[in-house]
Amino acid sequence: MATNKNANVDVNSVFLDLSGQFRGLNMNEPGQWPWLPKLAAFAALATGLVIVGWFVLLSSTADELEAERAREPGLKQDYRAKLAQAVNLGELRKQKIQVQEYVTQLEKQLPGKAEMDALLSDINQAGLGRGLQFELFRPGQVAVKDYYAELPITIRVSGRYHDMGSFAADVANLSRIVTLHNLNISGNAVAGVGAGNLTMDALARTYRYLDPNEVEAQRKSKEAAAKEAAAKAGAKK
């Protein structure tokens, strides 16, 4: 029985000694604390850091998960579109070949620089062949587009109505593309030779393809214009 009493006294004294280490602690000087309060404070701080880090990591993971969920509908739609293309790949390739052939055929109808003079001569001969009198045949300023150049031609011819119609049909049937715009037909009020004939004013437009040097120059011009616009926009900001 004495042994049990001695054991109880030892445990109580140890407990009192340990609890006594937490009394009278100076919060401004934790370095002076006994070892047990230091160990308890370190454990509490480490636990707090682990808990905070866990919540921060969990929060960022939740944000990433939400972002991926927001991307899901778009990815599904993209997948369906690509799946449809994959299923119809053979047909799409056939259509691509057909489009390329059609574009090549159209390009052949566009003259190059060297052929423009011959085309202008063909338009003139189409009118003369129908007995029309050219009063005006004036090529205008060439307008350069992305992949082709457009040449407007102001024309005025006089002659009979049916001959004018035949001339318009002949122009439409030329091997090169020529279009007529702003047609205006008026009567000839002058008496004598040619009385009763009509006068037709029109704007003919013909087109030619750009050679590689012109395409490259057009590309560089667009890039320079885009850089200049971007620089101006940046300066305004």
Number of C-alpha atoms within 10 A of each C-alpha: 5 7 8 9 9 11 11 12 12 12 11 12 12 12 11 11 11 15 12 12 15 14 10 8 14 11 9 7 8 12 10 11 17 14 12 13 17 16 12 11 13 12 12 12 12 12 12 12 12 12 12 12 12 11 12 12 12 12 12 11 12 12 12 12 12 12 11 12 11 11 11 12 11 11 12 11 11 12 12 12 12 13 12 11 13 12 11 11 13 11 12 13 11 11 12 12 12 12 12 12 12 12 12 11 11 12 16 15 17 21 22 17 12 9 12 17 11 11 18 16 10 17 19 18 16 19 22 15 14 17 16 23 15 16 13 13 16 13 15 13 10 14 11 17 12 12 14 18 19 16 17 20 20 16 19 20 21 24 22 17 17 10 18 21 12 15 22 17 12 17 22 14 11 14 13 21 19 21 14 17 12 10 12 11 16 11 14 14 11 10 8 7 7 13 12 15 17 19 22 21 18 17 20 21 17 21 22 24 21 20 12 10 9 16 17 12 11 17 14 12 12 13 12 12 12 12 12 12 12 12 11 11 10 9 8 7 5
